Amino acid sequence: MPDNTQRHTTEPTPITRGTALGEELYALYRRIREDIEDAGGGWNGGDLVQAMTLFFTARGLAVDGAITELPGPGPAELTGVAASFSPSDIEALVITAGEAVCGSLDDVTARQRELAAAAYAQMSRTYDEGR
């Protein structure tokens, strides 16, 4: 039996307009909000299932039978120091490194400094454990 528990992260992952996936997801979101959502803000379950079925089948994903496997590699498994951070934290750390090396430390935010300190502490612990 499939695991139907709700999966979520503590930080939302924003959808980016201007990308193919972002545009498709935004179009689905608009369809739901404009065509399915009722005056009270509710969503009709049958209409929602129909919209999702059309969305998936238009992209070659089976809605009946076996789950369609996507080609290409799956998500990367984070190891080492990176495993201690969320994807958005890792992105912020990469930006921090760029600012520190090629920009100005004045441009580094308090959050970036906290993340860098946490990464440094994790690196130190990892290094100390490896000695």
GIWO-V174369 format. One record per residue. RES is the residue in one small letter. D_FIRST is the distance of its C-alpha to the first C-alpha in whole Angstrom. Layout:
BEGIN
<<RES	D_FIRST> <RES	D_FIRST>>
END
This chain:
BEGIN
<<m	0> <p	4> <d	7> <n	9> <t	12> <q	15> <r	17> <h	20> <t	23> <t	26> <e	29> <p	28> <t	28> <p	31> <i	31> <t	34> <r	36> <g	37> <t	35> <a	33> <l	29> <g	31> <e	33> <e	30> <l	28> <y	31> <a	32> <l	28> <y	29> <r	32> <r	31> <i	29> <r	31> <e	34> <d	33> <i	30> <e	31> <d	33> <a	36> <g	35> <g	32> <g	29> <w	27> <n	26> <g	22> <g	23> <d	25> <l	23> <v	20> <q	23> <a	24> <m	21> <t	21> <l	24> <f	24> <f	21> <t	23> <a	26> <r	25> <g	23> <l	20> <a	17> <v	16> <d	15> <g	13> <a	13> <i	13> <t	17> <e	18> <l	21> <p	24> <g	26> <p	25> <g	22> <p	23> <a	26> <e	25> <l	28> <t	30> <g	33> <v	35> <a	33> <a	29> <s	31> <f	31> <s	29> <p	30> <s	32> <d	34> <i	34> <e	36> <a	38> <l	39> <v	40> <i	42> <t	44> <a	45> <g	46> <e	48> <a	49> <v	50> <c	52> <g	52> <s	53> <l	52> <d	53> <d	50> <v	48> <t	46> <a	45> <r	42> <q	42> <r	45> <e	42> <l	40> <a	42> <a	43> <a	40> <a	39> <y	43> <a	42> <q	39> <m	41> <s	43> <r	41> <t	39> <y	43> <d	44> <e	41> <g	42> <r	46>>
END
